[in-house]
Amino acid sequence: MYRELGPRCESIDVRVADKKILFDIETGDWDTAGAESVGGIASSGAAHKVRKQVEILKEENNMLKLKVDVLLNLVAESIAELSPTKK
């Protein structure tokens, strides 16, 4: 690879997802051990937003489950009141 690119190309780096990976021209291998995160702060903020949204949705889901339970109880009471009672 060094023969093809020559001294004009000192390093090659590629960004995959939020990682920066370097290519070693002399050995012809990708250096993933030293991969540095280029979007760590942004992805951390995005992860925090997602966690917060998940928490909000869980609370909303619990509230909706409670409302369904209350409505089912009301329906059961109404059916019980309308049905003839045996004595």
C-alpha positions in Angstrom: 0.0 0.0 0.0 2.9 2.4 0.8 4.3 1.8 -2.7 1.0 2.8 -4.2 0.3 5.9 -2.1 3.8 7.0 -1.5 5.0 9.6 1.0 2.3 12.1 0.0 -0.2 10.1 2.1 0.8 9.9 5.7 -2.3 8.5 7.3 -5.8 7.4 6.4 -8.6 7.6 8.9 -12.2 6.4 8.5 -15.1 7.3 10.7 -17.5 4.4 11.3 -20.5 5.2 13.4 -18.9 7.3 16.2 -15.4 5.8 16.0 -12.3 7.0 14.1 -10.2 4.1 12.8 -6.6 4.7 11.5 -5.0 2.7 8.6 -1.3 2.0 9.0 0.2 2.3 5.5 3.5 0.6 6.3 1.9 -2.6 7.7 -1.3 -2.5 5.7 -3.5 -3.0 8.7 -6.3 -1.1 10.3 -5.6 0.2 13.8 -8.7 -0.4 15.8 -7.0 -0.6 19.2 -6.5 3.2 19.2 -10.0 3.9 17.8 -11.1 7.1 19.4 -14.7 8.2 19.8 -15.5 11.3 17.7 -19.1 11.6 18.8 -18.9 10.6 22.5 -20.4 13.8 23.8 -23.2 13.9 21.2 -24.0 10.3 21.6 -24.0 10.7 25.4 -26.5 13.5 25.1 -28.6 11.5 22.7 -28.5 8.5 25.0 -29.6 10.7 27.9 -32.5 12.0 25.9 -33.5 8.4 24.9 -33.3 7.2 28.5 -35.5 10.2 29.6 -38.0 9.5 26.9 -38.1 5.8 27.9 -38.8 6.8 31.5 -41.6 9.1 30.4 -43.1 6.4 28.2 -43.0 3.8 31.0 -44.8 6.2 33.4 -47.4 6.9 30.7 -47.8 3.1 30.1 -48.3 2.5 33.8 -51.0 5.2 33.9 -52.8 3.8 31.0 -52.7 0.3 32.5 -54.3 1.8 35.7 -57.0 3.5 33.7 -57.8 0.3 31.9 -58.0 -1.5 35.2 -60.4 1.1 36.6 -62.6 1.0 33.4 -62.8 -2.8 33.6 -63.9 -2.6 37.3 -66.6 -0.1 36.3 -67.8 -2.4 33.5 -67.9 -5.3 35.9 -69.9 -3.3 38.4 -72.4 -2.1 35.8 -72.9 -5.7 34.6 -73.4 -6.9 38.1 -76.0 -4.2 38.8 -77.9 -5.0 35.6 -78.0 -8.7 35.9 -80.8 -10.2 37.9 -79.8 -11.3 41.4 -80.8 -14.8 42.6 -82.1 -15.1 46.1 
